[in-house]
Amino acid sequence: MGLFHSTWPERERVEAALERIFNLPGFRPGQEEIIRDITSGHDTLAVMPTGGGKSLCYQLPAVVTPGLTLVISPLIALMKDQVDALTRKGVRAASLHSGLSYGEQQSILESVNTGTLKILFIAPERLQTAAFQALLTRIHVGLVAVDEAHCISQWGHDFRPAYRKIGDLRTALGNPPTIALTATASHEVQQDIIDQLHLDSPRRHILGFDRQNLLYSARIFKTDTQKIEFILTFIRENMQQRCFNEPAFQGCGIIYTATIRQAEDLYHALNQSGIRTGIYHASLSPDERNRIQDAFKDDAYHCLVATNAFGMGVDKPNIRYVIHMSLSGSVEAYTQEAGRAGRDRKPAQCILLYTPKDVKLQQRFIQNSAPDIIVYRAILESFAEATKEKLPSPGAQTTLEKILEHYEAITGKPLPEAKANVALRKLKAFDHIDMTLNGKMTWLSKCPRNLARKFADDSHKQMACAEKRLMELVNYVYEKTCRTKFILKYFGSREYKLFGGCCHCDKCHAVFPQDKYGEDGPFPPEACETVILKIVSTVARFNRHKTPLYPFELSALLHGNANIKPPDFVTTFASLAYLSETELRVLIAFMLETALLMPDSLRSLWLSEKGIQFMASHNLSKAAPALMQYLRIRFPNADHTATPWMPDKLPKTS
């Protein structure tokens, strides 16, 4: 037993699978609670940041839950990556999508039918086929996992109509336990997810948005030219620059732009400066996008300039920075895009560049995504005109070209094709129309007289929600206290009320200490080697007394948590009280990664040979250079001249 206690009947079975199949020593923060709830049969909603370990939250329950686990995911590439990884671990997994041949699809369906498949990944559109629905009702579906669940909400920033069919499928399957996961859901979107999926009193987990290795900052400029100059200077001065004739290096970056034109201008500026740069946007052909994405994963570029067309499903560990050249559309979109940095848990920078005109650009995007009543009337009248009636009737057909012509005849102005497509997708989502491959659209249902008004009213509400989300991101730019605390509050995280400051944004100044500590002195107030020595010596004392010590206990002890009573042999209680428990857990995680510490089979901490050598030499650059580099970035003003702290007696270790 440790300093803290917890109970969970399924713990042994789940932990055995965690170690045997996934080869992981323990859970990331929050994962254990989520997995406990879903394996106990509770519907669960998990809102976790990008890189927070969402995949394990349904993959691990899937391997210990009887029956098939159905994973609904929006991206074929993401499915393929996960299936490949699970297959290497010995888990029977497959993905069913349009990119497979007929024979391959039939083979997978047969595996589902015979019960030889454990996890099946599908796109939400697959749920609409009657044959697939019939197959699922004949087998036992033990668990449903809905990835990128925010796509189900028309009030969210990435609405995908086919997601709205999932709730009906759950009902048809007898409401199996379901976990909905997303990195981007405000309180309103969370409730919409619960309602649309018909979740039964779900356990909510909104956590993990304090990613300590991400260094958040925002800068305000007057022109885009100033932004480009900042980006060039940032890359030259702060990153290892990769030029045309230089070998590959470890690390790269993403620079997001709001428009294709911005992306192309920045792309040319960076390449002309000798920085090997790629570009990715929706106007490129599918083959070009695949080629560029593969090259980026293989470190062919120092940075990738991209619109928001790039990102979903990107799981590259060594992204050292994400810069936004202008505003995203919401805090949700920004945190998802910025969160692609630092998935290897090493320091990474997330920088938002802002000019006031960015708001007007995003407002124009919002207006184009919210069709008004005239757009819907033009669509309905175009269908009705085909049968010479006032309202569309089932079977009436039209085309996009006719709709555009009809709108221009009514208003005298052209209708942006993007706005027309938004309206058509929404009509399709609610089963009013069907769109075929030959470009023709068919009306499916009886048309209520107030249909155009209803959809226009929904558009008005959606536009109001979108503008509210946009202004929240502007508030983030002008935040005066702590950027991480702002994000925690926005997502309703349980961490918010107990949160002081993150120590890794430009407002908290621990990572950027020039304003706060420039006159008051360095931070930490002692050498970084001393901080690590206190951690190492504490572990060594527990080892000597053969007493188990877990990471969260160690951080609480060194911080001086009043809820624990340290053993008599410990002399370091509260010796690092100036660091938060969260900060200490990050340091402990890095010490595990750099093998100064090592876990045993129960995840208790032990001192390694490298740790023993460090206690003797006090030299981190030899024992753990990666940790030393992290500390230099994290605490650039640390005092390295202080007299090193010495443990009163070097304990023996087992």
C-alpha positions in Angstrom: 0.0 0.0 0.0 1.2 3.5 -0.7 0.6 6.9 0.8 -2.7 7.2 -1.1 -5.3 4.4 -1.7 -7.7 3.5 -4.4 -10.0 0.6 -5.2 -11.1 -0.9 -8.5 -12.3 -4.5 -8.8 -11.1 -4.8 -12.5 -7.7 -3.3 -11.8 -5.7 -6.5 -12.0 -7.3 -7.6 -15.4 -6.9 -4.1 -16.9 -3.3 -3.6 -15.6 -2.3 -7.0 -16.9 -3.5 -6.0 -20.4 -1.8 -2.6 -20.1 1.5 -4.2 -19.5 1.2 -7.4 -21.6 -0.4 -6.0 -24.7 0.3 -2.3 -24.7 3.7 -2.5 -23.0 3.1 0.5 -20.8 4.3 0.9 -17.2 1.3 3.0 -16.1 -1.5 5.3 -17.0 -1.2 9.0 -18.0 -3.2 11.4 -15.8 -6.9 10.8 -16.1 -6.7 7.6 -18.2 -7.2 5.2 -15.3 -10.5 6.9 -14.1 -11.9 6.9 -17.6 -11.0 3.2 -18.2 -12.4 2.3 -14.8 -15.8 3.8 -15.7 -16.2 2.3 -19.1 -15.1 -1.2 -18.1 -17.6 -0.9 -15.2 -20.4 -0.5 -17.8 -20.9 3.3 -17.5 -21.5 5.5 -20.5 -18.6 7.9 -20.5 -17.7 11.3 -22.0 -14.0 12.1 -22.1 -12.7 15.6 -23.1 -9.0 15.4 -23.2 -6.4 17.6 -25.1 -4.7 16.5 -28.3 -1.8 14.2 -27.3 -3.5 13.4 -24.0 -3.8 9.6 -24.7 -7.4 9.3 -25.8 -6.8 6.2 -27.9 -5.9 4.0 -24.9 -9.1 5.0 -23.2 -11.1 2.8 -25.7 -8.4 0.4 -27.0 -7.6 -1.0 -23.5 -11.3 -1.5 -22.5 -11.9 -3.1 -26.0 -9.4 -5.9 -25.3 -10.9 -6.8 -21.9 -14.6 -6.4 -22.9 -16.5 -9.4 -24.3 -17.8 -9.0 -27.8 -16.9 -6.6 -30.6 -15.8 -3.1 -30.0 -17.1 -0.7 -32.6 -14.9 2.4 -33.1 -16.4 5.2 -35.1 -13.7 7.5 -36.5 -13.9 10.2 -39.1 -10.6 9.7 -40.9 -9.4 6.7 -43.0 -5.7 7.5 -42.3 -6.3 7.6 -38.6 -8.0 4.3 -38.7 -5.2 2.7 -40.7 -2.5 3.9 -38.2 -4.4 2.6 -35.2 -5.2 -0.8 -36.9 -1.6 -1.2 -37.8 -0.5 -0.5 -34.3 -3.0 -2.8 -32.7 -2.2 -5.6 -35.1 1.5 -5.4 -34.1 0.4 -5.8 -30.5 -1.5 -9.0 -31.4 -5.0 -7.4 -31.2 -7.4 -8.6 -33.9 -8.4 -5.2 -35.4 -9.6 -4.0 -38.8 -11.0 -0.9 -40.5 -13.9 -0.9 -42.9 -13.8 2.0 -45.4 -14.4 2.9 -49.1 -10.7 2.6 -49.9 -10.8 -1.2 -49.6 -11.6 -3.6 -52.5 -14.9 -5.5 -52.5 -13.1 -8.7 -51.5 -11.3 -7.0 -48.6 -14.5 -5.6 -47.3 -16.3 -8.9 -47.5 -13.4 -10.6 -45.7 -13.7 -8.1 -42.8 -17.5 -8.5 -42.7 -17.1 -12.3 -42.4 -14.7 -11.8 -39.5 -17.3 -9.7 -37.8 -20.0 -12.2 -38.4 -18.0 -15.1 -37.1 -16.7 -13.2 -34.0 -13.0 -13.5 -34.9 -12.5 -9.7 -34.9 -12.1 -7.8 -31.6 -12.1 -4.1 -32.8 -13.7 -2.7 -35.9 -13.0 0.9 -37.0 -15.6 2.4 -39.3 -16.5 5.8 -40.7 -19.9 7.2 -39.5 -21.3 7.1 -43.1 -21.0 3.3 -43.0 -23.7 3.2 -40.3 -26.3 4.4 -42.8 -26.2 1.2 -44.8 -29.0 -1.2 -44.0 -26.9 -4.4 -44.6 -24.3 -3.3 -42.1 -26.9 -2.3 -39.5 -28.5 -5.8 -39.9 -25.1 -7.5 -39.4 -24.4 -5.6 -36.1 -27.8 -6.6 -34.7 -26.9 -10.3 -35.2 -23.7 -10.2 -33.2 -22.7 -9.0 -29.7 -21.4 -5.4 -29.7 -19.8 -5.1 -26.2 -18.6 -1.5 -26.5 -19.0 1.5 -28.8 -16.3 4.2 -29.0 -17.0 7.5 -30.7 -13.8 9.3 -31.6 -13.8 13.0 -32.4 -17.3 13.1 -30.9 -17.6 16.9 -31.2 -18.4 16.2 -34.9 -21.9 15.1 -33.8 -22.9 18.6 -32.7 -24.2 21.2 -35.2 -23.2 23.8 -32.5 -19.6 22.7 -32.7 -16.8 23.8 -34.9 -16.5 20.7 -37.1 -20.1 19.4 -37.6 -20.3 16.1 -39.5 -23.9 15.1 -40.2 -23.4 11.4 -40.4 -22.5 11.3 -36.7 -26.1 12.1 -35.8 -27.1 8.5 -36.8 -25.0 6.9 -34.1 -27.6 7.4 -31.3 -30.2 5.5 -33.3 -27.7 2.7 -33.9 -26.9 2.4 -30.2 -30.7 2.1 -29.5 -30.9 -0.7 -32.2 -28.0 -2.5 -30.5 -29.5 -2.4 -27.1 -27.5 0.6 -25.8 -24.1 -1.0 -25.2 -21.7 0.9 -23.0 -20.4 3.9 -25.0 -17.4 6.2 -24.7 -17.4 9.5 -26.5 -14.0 11.1 -26.9 -13.0 14.5 -28.1 -10.3 17.1 -27.6 -12.5 20.1 -28.4 -15.9 20.4 -26.7 -17.3 23.4 -24.8 -20.0 22.8 -22.2 -22.8 23.3 -24.8 -21.2 20.8 -27.2 -20.6 18.3 -24.4 -24.3 18.3 -23.6 -25.2 18.0 -27.3 -22.9 15.0 -27.6 -24.7 13.4 -24.6 -28.2 14.1 -26.0 -27.4 13.0 -29.6 -25.8 9.8 -28.5 -28.6 9.0 -26.0 -26.0 8.5 -23.3 -27.4 7.3 -20.0 -26.2 9.4 -17.0 -22.6 9.4 -18.4 -19.5 9.8 -16.3 -17.8 13.0 -17.5 -14.1 13.5 -17.5 -12.9 16.9 -18.6 -9.2 17.0 -17.8 -5.6 17.1 -18.8 -5.6 20.5 -20.5 -2.6 21.5 -18.5 0.1 20.0 -20.8 3.2 21.2 -18.9 5.6 20.7 -21.8 3.7 23.2 -24.0 4.9 26.8 -23.7 2.0 29.1 -24.6 2.4 32.6 -25.8 0.5 35.2 -28.0 1.8 38.3 -29.8 -0.1 41.2 -31.3 1.0 42.8 -34.6 -0.2 45.5 -37.0 0.4 43.7 -40.3 1.0 40.3 -41.8 4.4 41.4 -42.9 5.4 41.9 -39.3 4.2 38.4 -38.6 6.3 36.9 -41.4 9.4 38.7 -40.0 8.7 37.4 -36.6 8.4 33.8 -37.9 11.6 34.1 -39.8 13.4 35.4 -36.8 11.9 32.8 -34.5 13.1 29.9 -36.7 16.6 31.4 -37.2 17.2 32.2 -33.6 15.4 29.5 -31.6 15.3 26.4 -33.8 17.8 24.3 -35.5 17.5 25.6 -39.0 17.3 23.0 -41.8 18.6 24.4 -45.1 18.7 22.7 -48.4 22.2 21.2 -48.0 21.9 20.2 -44.3 21.3 16.7 -42.9 18.0 15.8 -41.1 17.6 16.9 -37.5 15.2 15.9 -34.7 12.2 18.2 -34.7 10.1 20.3 -36.9 7.1 22.7 -36.8 3.7 23.6 -38.2 2.6 27.1 -39.1 -1.1 27.5 -39.5 -2.6 30.1 -41.8 -6.3 31.2 -42.2 -6.3 31.2 -46.0 -4.5 29.5 -48.9 -3.1 32.8 -50.1 -1.5 33.4 -46.6 -0.1 29.9 -46.8 1.4 30.4 -50.2 3.0 33.8 -49.3 4.6 32.4 -46.2 5.7 29.3 -48.0 7.6 31.3 -50.6 9.1 33.6 -47.9 10.5 30.7 -45.9 11.9 28.8 -48.9 13.5 31.9 -50.2 15.2 32.3 -46.8 16.7 28.8 -47.2 14.4 27.0 -44.8 13.1 23.8 -46.2 9.3 24.2 -46.1 6.3 22.2 -47.2 2.8 23.5 -47.9 -0.6 21.8 -47.4 -4.1 23.0 -48.2 -7.4 21.8 -49.5 -6.8 22.9 -53.1 -4.0 20.4 -53.6 -4.9 17.0 -55.2 -5.3 14.0 -52.9 -2.0 12.5 -54.2 -0.1 15.8 -53.5 -1.6 16.0 -50.0 -0.6 12.4 -49.2 2.9 13.0 -50.6 3.4 16.1 -48.5 2.0 14.5 -45.3 4.3 11.5 -45.7 7.3 13.8 -46.3 6.5 15.8 -43.2 6.2 12.6 -41.1 9.7 11.6 -42.5 11.3 14.9 -41.4 11.8 16.1 -45.0 10.8 19.6 -44.0 11.9 21.9 -41.2 8.3 23.2 -41.1 5.0 22.8 -42.8 2.8 25.7 -43.7 -0.8 24.6 -43.7 -4.4 25.7 -43.5 -6.8 23.9 -41.1 -7.2 21.2 -43.8 -4.1 19.6 -42.2 -4.1 18.1 -38.8 -6.8 15.5 -37.9 -5.1 12.2 -37.4 -1.6 13.7 -37.4 0.4 11.9 -34.7 4.0 13.0 -35.1 5.9 13.1 -31.8 8.7 15.6 -32.5 6.8 18.7 -33.5 8.7 21.4 -31.5 6.5 24.4 -32.3 3.1 25.3 -33.7 2.7 28.9 -34.8 -0.7 30.3 -35.8 -0.1 33.2 -38.2 -3.7 34.3 -37.5 -6.7 33.4 -35.4 -8.4 30.0 -35.5 -12.2 30.1 -35.4 -12.4 29.1 -31.7 -10.6 28.1 -28.6 -11.5 24.5 -29.5 -9.9 24.7 -32.9 -6.9 26.5 -31.6 -6.1 24.1 -28.7 -6.6 21.1 -31.0 -4.2 22.5 -33.6 -1.6 23.8 -31.0 -1.9 20.5 -29.1 -0.2 18.7 -32.0 3.1 20.0 -30.6 5.2 18.1 -28.1 3.6 14.7 -28.2 6.9 13.3 -27.1 6.4 15.2 -23.9 9.5 17.3 -24.5 9.2 21.2 -24.5 7.4 22.7 -27.5 6.2 26.2 -28.2 2.6 27.2 -29.2 2.6 30.8 -30.4 -0.5 32.7 -31.6 0.1 35.8 -33.8 -2.7 38.3 -33.9 -3.8 41.4 -35.7 -7.3 42.9 -35.2 -8.2 42.3 -38.9 -8.0 38.5 -38.2 -11.4 38.8 -36.5 -13.1 40.2 -39.6 -11.7 37.3 -41.7 -13.0 34.7 -39.3 -16.4 36.5 -39.2 -16.6 36.2 -43.0 -15.9 32.5 -42.6 -18.7 32.2 -40.1 -21.2 34.0 -42.3 -20.4 31.6 -45.2 -21.0 28.6 -42.9 -24.4 29.9 -41.8 -26.8 30.0 -44.9 -29.7 32.4 -44.5 -33.4 31.9 -45.4 -32.9 33.1 -49.0 -30.4 30.3 -49.6 -32.8 27.6 -48.3 -35.7 29.1 -50.3 -33.6 29.0 -53.4 -32.9 25.3 -52.8 -36.5 24.4 -52.1 -37.8 26.4 -55.1 -35.3 24.8 -57.3 -36.6 21.3 -56.3 -40.2 22.5 -56.5 -39.7 24.0 -60.0 -38.8 20.5 -61.3 -42.4 19.3 -60.5 -44.1 22.7 -61.0 -45.3 22.8 -57.4 -44.9 25.3 -54.6 -42.9 22.9 -52.3 -40.6 20.0 -53.1 -42.3 16.6 -53.3 -40.6 13.2 -52.8 -38.6 12.2 -55.9 -38.1 15.8 -57.2 -34.5 16.3 -58.5 -32.2 19.2 -59.2 -28.5 20.0 -59.4 -26.1 22.5 -57.7 -25.8 24.5 -60.9 -29.6 25.0 -61.0 -29.6 26.1 -57.4 -26.9 28.6 -58.0 -28.8 29.9 -61.1 -32.1 30.1 -59.1 -30.4 32.1 -56.3 -28.9 34.6 -58.6 -32.2 35.0 -60.4 -33.9 35.8 -57.0 -31.2 38.1 -55.6 -29.3 39.4 -58.5 -26.1 38.2 -56.8 -24.0 35.0 -57.1 -24.3 32.5 -54.3 -20.9 31.3 -53.0 -20.7 27.6 -53.7 -19.3 26.9 -50.2 -22.4 28.4 -48.6 -24.7 26.3 -50.9 -22.9 23.1 -50.0 -23.3 23.9 -46.2 -27.0 24.1 -46.7 -27.2 21.0 -48.8 -25.2 19.0 -46.2 -27.5 20.0 -43.5 -30.6 19.1 -45.5 -29.0 15.7 -46.1 -28.1 15.2 -42.5 -31.8 15.5 -41.6 -32.8 13.1 -44.4 -34.5 15.6 -46.6 -32.3 15.1 -49.7 -30.0 12.5 -51.2 -26.9 13.4 -53.2 -25.7 11.0 -55.9 -22.3 10.7 -57.6 -23.6 12.1 -60.9 -24.3 15.5 -59.3 -28.1 15.1 -59.1 -29.9 15.6 -55.8 -33.3 13.9 -54.9 -35.9 15.2 -52.5 -36.8 12.4 -50.1 -39.6 13.5 -47.7 -42.7 15.6 -47.4 -41.6 19.2 -47.1 -43.1 21.3 -44.2 -44.1 24.8 -45.1 -41.8 26.3 -42.5 -38.7 24.2 -43.4 -36.7 27.1 -44.8 -37.4 29.3 -41.7 -36.5 26.4 -39.4 -33.1 25.8 -41.0 -32.4 29.6 -41.3 -33.2 30.0 -37.5 -30.8 27.2 -36.8 -28.2 28.9 -38.9 -28.7 32.1 -37.0 -28.1 30.3 -33.7 -25.1 28.6 -35.1 -23.6 31.9 -36.2 -24.2 33.4 -32.8 -22.4 30.4 -31.2 -19.5 30.6 -33.6 -19.1 34.4 -33.0 -19.1 33.8 -29.3 -16.4 31.1 -29.6 -14.4 33.5 -31.8 -14.5 36.3 -29.3 -13.4 33.8 -26.5 -10.3 33.2 -28.5 -9.7 36.9 -28.8 -10.1 37.1 -25.0 -7.4 34.4 -24.9 -5.0 36.7 -26.8 -5.6 39.5 -24.3 -5.6 37.3 -21.2 -3.6 39.0 -18.4 -3.1 36.1 -15.9 -2.6 32.6 -17.1 -3.3 31.1 -20.5 -3.6 27.6 -19.3 -6.0 28.5 -16.6 -8.1 30.3 -19.3 -8.2 27.1 -21.3 -9.1 25.0 -18.2 -12.0 27.3 -17.4 -13.2 27.4 -21.0 -13.6 23.6 -21.1 -15.0 23.3 -17.6 -12.1 21.2 -16.4 -12.2 20.0 -12.8 -8.6 21.2 -12.5 -9.6 24.9 -12.9 -10.8 25.7 -9.3 -7.6 24.3 -7.8 -5.3 25.9 -10.4 -3.0 28.7 -9.5 -0.8 29.2 -12.5 0.8 27.0 -15.1 4.4 28.3 -15.0 4.7 27.6 -18.8 3.0 30.5 -20.5 4.1 34.0 -21.2 1.8 35.3 -18.5 3.1 33.1 -15.7 6.7 33.8 -16.5 8.3 30.7 -15.2 9.3 29.7 -18.7 9.5 33.4 -19.8 10.9 34.7 -16.4 12.3 38.1 -17.6 9.4 40.2 -16.4 8.6 38.5 -13.1 12.0 37.3 -11.9 14.2 39.8 -13.6 14.6 41.9 -10.4 13.5 39.5 -7.8 16.0 36.8 -8.5 16.3 33.5 -10.3 13.7 30.7 -10.4 14.1 28.1 -9.1 16.0 29.7 -6.3 18.6 26.9 -6.4 20.5 25.1 -9.1 18.4 22.7 -11.3 20.9 19.9 -10.4 19.9 20.5 -6.8 16.2 20.1 -7.6 16.9 16.8 -9.3 19.2 15.6 -6.5 16.4 16.1 -3.9 14.1 13.9 -6.0 16.7 11.2 -6.5 17.8 11.1 -2.9 14.2 10.8 -1.7 13.6 7.8 -4.0 16.8 6.3 -2.8 15.7 6.5 0.9 12.4 4.7 0.1 14.4 2.1 -1.8 16.7 1.5 1.1 13.7 1.0 3.5 12.0 -1.2 0.9 9.0 1.0 1.0 7.0 1.5 -2.3 6.9 5.0 -3.7 4.7 6.1 -6.6 5.1 9.2 -8.7 2.1 11.1 -7.4 3.2 10.3 -3.9 6.7 11.6 -4.5 5.4 14.9 -6.0 3.0 15.4 -3.1 5.8 14.7 -0.5 8.3 17.0 -2.0 5.7 19.8 -2.4 4.6 19.3 1.2 1.0 18.1 0.7 -0.8 18.4 4.0 -2.8 15.3 3.3 0.1 12.9 3.7 2.4 12.0 6.6 5.9 11.3 5.5 7.8 8.4 7.1 10.4 9.2 9.7 13.3 8.4 7.4 12.4 11.2 5.0 14.1 14.5 5.4 13.0 16.2 2.1 9.3 16.8 2.9 8.3 20.2 1.5 11.9 20.8 0.3 10.6 21.7 -3.1 7.5 23.5 -1.9 8.1 26.4 -4.4 7.3 24.0 -7.3 3.7 22.8 -7.8 2.8 19.1 -7.6 2.0 19.3 -11.3 5.4 20.7 -12.1 7.1 18.0 -10.0 5.2 15.2 -11.8 6.5 16.6 -15.1 10.1 16.4 -13.8 9.6 12.9 -12.5 8.2 11.8 -15.9 11.3 13.2 -17.6 13.5 11.4 -15.1 11.8 8.1 -15.9 12.2 8.8 -19.7 15.9 9.6 -19.2 16.4 6.5 -17.0 17.5 8.3 -13.8 14.5 6.5 -12.2 12.9 3.3 -13.3 9.6 1.6 -12.4 9.2 -1.9 -11.1 6.3 -4.2 -12.1 3.9 -2.4 -9.8 5.1 1.0 -11.1 6.8 1.9 -7.9 9.9 4.1 -8.4 13.5 2.8 -8.1 16.8 4.5 -8.5 18.7 3.3 -11.6 22.5 3.0 -12.1 22.4 6.3 -13.9 20.6 7.8 -10.8 23.3 6.4 -8.5 26.0 7.9 -10.7 24.3 11.3 -10.7 24.1 11.3 -6.9 27.8 10.8 -6.8 28.8 13.3 -9.5 25.9 15.9 -9.4 26.4 16.2 -13.2 23.2 16.0 -15.2 24.8 16.7 -18.6 26.5 13.3 -18.4 23.8 11.3 -16.7 20.8 12.8 -18.5 21.6 15.4 -21.2 18.0 15.5 -22.5 16.7 16.3 -19.0 19.3 19.1 -18.6 18.3 20.5 -22.0 14.6 20.5 -20.8 15.5 22.3 -17.6 17.5 25.0 -19.5 14.5 25.7 -21.7 12.0 25.5 -18.8 14.0 27.6 -16.3 16.4 29.8 -18.3 17.1 32.1 -15.3 17.9 29.3 -12.8 20.8 30.0 -10.5 23.6 27.6 -11.3 26.1 29.2 -8.9 24.3 28.2 -5.6 26.0 25.8 -3.3 24.7 22.3 -4.1 22.4 20.7 -1.6 23.9 17.5 -0.2 21.9 14.6 1.3 23.2 14.1 4.8 23.9 10.5 4.0 24.0 8.6 0.7 21.5 5.7 1.1 22.2 2.3 -0.3 19.8 1.0 -3.0 18.6 -2.5 -3.8 
